[in-house]
Amino acid sequence: MKIPKITMPFSGMSDSNFETKAQSIYARMLGNAYFPNPTPTLAALLEAINAYSAALTLAQTREKNAVALKNDARAAVTALLIQLASFVMTAANGDKTKLISSGYDLASEGGVTNLEKPTSIELMDGKNAGELVVKIPSVKGAKSYGPQYTSDPLTADNQWVQVITTTSKYTFNGLGSGKKYWCRVAAVGPYGQVVYSDAISRVVQ
């Protein structure tokens, strides 16, 4: 018997449908007794959703900067939804009733292919000061990637800054020159599978 898994076809959704789905997941998770202390917090998710909704309204003008801000806001919500999905699947431990209650959709009964752990992570200087390039080889079956960074020293309590991309290479900018950062990359599958690379560090130029 296949273990039920969450599916997250967010990249294929229109902006308005994505907004509706994010709001639905928030509403279903709010006060959900199966998931009393979710990570990330629902307050953080709601804040990101509200920011996206506001950006989506402004982007209706099709002004270039407004559209860019909307895309950034959508990526922020997507990152939180992926992180929340990982928490939900861990907490539900294959319980279909619990998974359905979260508001996420379930993968088909055909099963879910496991992703391999990303390997050979690389960190390089960017073209400009304060830039850090993180790269891993493409992971078979991954539909998106979640490059992350955090400040040194690396501890279990560190807060990771994550973006969602469709490529396995990403450039972080605006970092502190001369400061040491840790990076890792999450490979994300079409059904919410998330597998992290090891974390490595580098001093930013």
N, C-alpha and C positions, 0 to 999 in steps of 0.2 A: 504493500500500500504506500502510495506516494505521500510524503509529508506536505501539507498545504503551505504555499509560499505566497508572499505579497508580490503583486506586479505593479510597476510604476511607469506607465507609458507617457510620462510628462512631456518628453520632448516632441511627441507627435500631437499634442493638444494645441488648440488655438489659445490665444491669450485669455479670452473670456472663459473658455471651458476650464483652463488651468486655474483661473481665479476661483471659479465655482467649486472645483475639486478640492483645492486647498482649504477653502472655507468649510467644506463639508467634513474633511478630515479633522479640522480643528473642533468643529461642533460635536463630532462623534467621540473625540478623545476627551473633551471637557467633562469632568465629573465621571469618567469611565472607571468603574470600580476595578476592572481588570488591570488598569495601568495607572495607579494612583500617583506615581512620581516619575513622569516621563522625562527622558533626555532626548532633545533639548526641552526646555520648559515650554509650556503652552503660551506663557506670556511672551516669550521670545518669538514664537511662531506667529502669534496674533500681530505683534508689532511689525513683523516682516510682511505679513499678508496685507495689513493696512497700508504700509508704504508702497507695496506693489499696486494695490488698488488705486491709490492716489496717482502713482506714476502712469498707470494704464490710462487714466482719464486724461492726463496732460498729453500723453503720446497720441491722442486722437487727432491732434493738429498735424501729425507727421513731421514735426520739426525735428531735425537731426539729433540735437542734444536730448530732447525729451524722449525720443525713441531709445537712445542709448541708456538713459537712466532707467527706463522701463525694463530693458533687457537685463540690466544689472540687478534690478529689484527682483525680477523673476528668478534669476540665478540664485539669489540669496534665499528665496523661499524654497526653491528646489533643493538646495543644499540641506536646509533644515528638515524638509520632508524625507529626504533620503536617510539622514541621521535618525529621525524619529522612527522610520520604518525598520531600521536595524534594531532599535530598542524594542519595538513592538514584537518583532519576530523572535527575539531572544526571550522576552517575557512570556509570550504566548506558548513557546515551546511546542509548536505544531498543533495547538488547539484551534480548530477551525472556527468555532464559535467566537473565541476571543479575537481572532484575526479579523473576522467579518465586522465585529463591533467597533473596530478601529476606524472604519471608514475607507480604508484602502481596499483596492480590488484584489482578488485572488488570481493566481496564475491558473491556467487550464490544468486539467487532471493529467495531462500528458507528462507532467513532471518538469523539473527545473535542472538545467545543467550547471554544475558547480564551476566556479571560476578558479583559475590557478592564481596563486599569490604573485603579485607583481614582483619582478626581480630586477637586478642590475640598475637600481635607482642612481641617477647622477645629479650632481649640483654643479652649476657653472655660473660665472659672473655674467651679468647682462651687459648690454652695450653702454649703459649709463650707470652712474653712481646710484646706489640704493636698489639695484635690480638683482634678482636672483632667479636663475633659470633651473627648473626641476624637470627631469625627463626620465621616463621608463620605457622599455619596449612595449609595443601594443600587446594587450592581453586578449587572447581569443575569447570571443563571446561578450566582451565588455561593450556596452552601449554608450558609456560616458566615463569620465574620470574626475576624481575629486582631489586635486593637489591641495596640500595643506602646509602651513608653517606655524611655528610657535617659537617663543624666545627661549634662550638658554638661561638657566639649566633646565634640562628635560626631566620632568617629574610626572607622577601619575595625575597630578592636579592641574597640569597645564591646559590652557584653553587654546584649541587649534583654530586658526583662521582658514576657512575652506572656500574654494570656488568650484563650480561645476563646468567642465569643458567637454568637448567631443574629441579632443586630441590628448595624447599621452605626454605632451610637452607644454609647459606653461611658464610664463615669466611674471614673477611677483615684482612689484615696484613700490616705491615709497618707503622702503625699509631703511633702517638706520645704518649708515656707513660705519664700518669698523665694529659692528655688533655681530654676535654669533647667533644664528638661527638654525632650528631643526626643521626638516621637511620630510614628508611622506606623501604617498599618492594612493588613493582608493580607486580600485577598479569596480565599476558598478554595472551589474548585469540587467537585462530587460525585466527581470522579475524581482528586482530589489536586492539581489545578492550584492554584498559589499565585502571586498577583500582588500586589506591594507598591505602596502609594502613595508619593509623595515624603514626606520627613521634614520637619516644621516644629517650631519651638520656642516656648516660652512660659515666663515666670516665674510660678511658682505663688503664689497669694495666701496 
